[in-house]
Amino acid sequence: MQMLIAILVLLFECPYCCLMVTFVQKVSQFADNRTYWQKALMYTISAIVPICLCAGISTITGNLCIFVAGVFYGLMALGKKADRDSMIMTAAQQDLEMNTNQ
């Protein structure tokens, strides 16, 4: 299971390592069309399943790397944090709306 997930991640992230295999271009195209949150979901779930099946130290260590990659994709899906001035303006507008509703 862990080897299968590793091959899948290899095909998704660096397809140039397997250029001689005929279906790699299709897999690469499929991976490039996925959004960040879809990749995050796929990587985190595929990292958790083997740990649930066999909670050995090697399984945890190997899948922790894939899980962290999924977390990074999740953070990229959230986007950048706004700058300080726009956050202050948004907070002031929300405060104004709350005061007018009372």
QUIKA-V721518 format. One record per residue. N is the residue number from 1. PSI is psi as a letter, one per 30 degrees, with the letter a starting at -180 (* if undefined). OMEGA is omega in whole degrees, 0 to 359 (none if undefined). Layout:
n,psi,omega
N,PSI,OMEGA
N,PSI,OMEGA
//
This chain:
n,psi,omega
1,e,182
2,e,178
3,e,178
4,e,178
5,e,178
6,e,178
7,e,178
8,e,178
9,e,177
10,e,178
11,e,180
12,e,189
13,e,181
14,i,183
15,f,179
16,f,176
17,f,184
18,h,184
19,f,182
20,f,179
21,k,190
22,e,186
23,g,184
24,e,180
25,e,179
26,e,179
27,e,179
28,e,178
29,e,177
30,e,181
31,e,180
32,f,180
33,f,180
34,k,175
35,l,182
36,e,183
37,e,177
38,e,176
39,e,179
40,e,180
41,e,181
42,e,183
43,e,182
44,e,179
45,e,180
46,f,176
47,f,183
48,e,184
49,e,180
50,e,179
51,e,178
52,e,181
53,e,183
54,j,187
55,h,176
56,l,183
57,e,179
58,e,178
59,e,180
60,e,181
61,e,181
62,e,182
63,f,176
64,e,178
65,e,179
66,e,178
67,e,179
68,e,176
69,e,176
70,e,177
71,e,178
72,e,176
73,e,176
74,e,177
75,e,177
76,e,178
77,e,178
78,e,178
79,a,182
80,l,174
81,k,180
82,l,178
83,l,188
84,e,183
85,e,180
86,e,176
87,e,178
88,e,179
89,e,179
90,e,179
91,e,179
92,e,178
93,e,179
94,e,178
95,e,178
96,e,179
97,e,180
98,e,181
99,e,180
100,f,180
101,f,183
102,*,none
//
